[in-house]
Amino acid sequence: MSLGKAVRLALQEAAEPDKAETMRAYMKSPMPFLGVQAVPRRATLRRVFAEHRIDSAPEWRRTVLTLWREAEYREERYAAVDLSGHHYYRRFQTLYTVPMYEEMIVTGAWWDLVDELATHRVGALLAAYPDSMRPLMLEWAHDADLWKRRTAILCQNRFKSRTDTALLYACIEPSLSDNDFFARKAIGWALREYAKTNPAEVVRYVRAKGLSGLSRREALKNVPDGLAPPPPRP
């Protein structure tokens, strides 16, 4: 049995159908849910992934994309995201995976799928291959696709003191005038994460830029009260 088929069968066995519609409504998903919540889903996938190992990077990428493209239920897409980051395949995380992640980001087009890819997959590639990934993130930051821009903004969320602030600000800049909730939330979230390391710099940036109210509130959540700037005048 292929890994993809094993994943689908295991998820169906773990499903609680009475929870499916509530999960779909919460996520505002046009794709239906089986009703497999996060904890049992992860446990199920750990077992299936252990029983069906993949030997080569091309086969792994094909399996991830097949599972993603053929998904009938959202949990199957979650499984593709999980498989893309499984520790068995850490050595396969190279620049050859960028087209795979780009497809998943553009076609996933919602935060529950994109944010994991942005912060853990694309971010890891940026850390490993900065000379190649930095110009790509700058390109994505100017893309018409909201989710590629969100990825460029969020990709350093786990970098802490290693954050390239010039890159962060350059990725934020093209989206400052975007009225979309997910663009504004991404700007605030990225700054909020960096504020855990350098709150004074985030305060300086917030003072210098005309951030939306949402972005500003998010950015300053981790800033000590004595350091936070006063709210803008109405």
Number of C-alpha atoms within 10 A of each C-alpha: 6 9 18 22 11 16 22 18 12 15 24 17 12 16 18 14 13 10 14 17 15 13 18 18 12 8 15 11 15 10 14 16 24 24 23 22 16 11 8 13 19 16 11 18 20 14 12 18 19 10 11 14 13 16 10 11 17 13 11 18 21 12 19 23 21 13 23 24 15 11 18 15 21 22 25 23 22 21 24 25 22 18 20 24 17 12 10 14 16 11 9 17 17 13 15 12 17 16 11 15 22 19 14 21 24 14 14 16 16 16 17 12 18 24 20 20 24 26 19 17 20 26 24 20 20 20 16 14 13 14 10 12 20 17 13 14 25 19 14 21 26 18 16 9 13 21 25 22 24 28 27 30 31 29 27 26 19 16 16 14 11 11 17 13 15 9 18 23 15 17 25 26 16 14 21 16 13 13 10 10 10 16 22 23 20 25 27 27 23 23 32 24 23 25 21 17 17 17 22 15 14 23 19 12 15 20 16 9 11 13 18 16 14 15 23 24 17 19 27 24 18 19 19 12 10 7 11 18 13 9 10 9 4 3
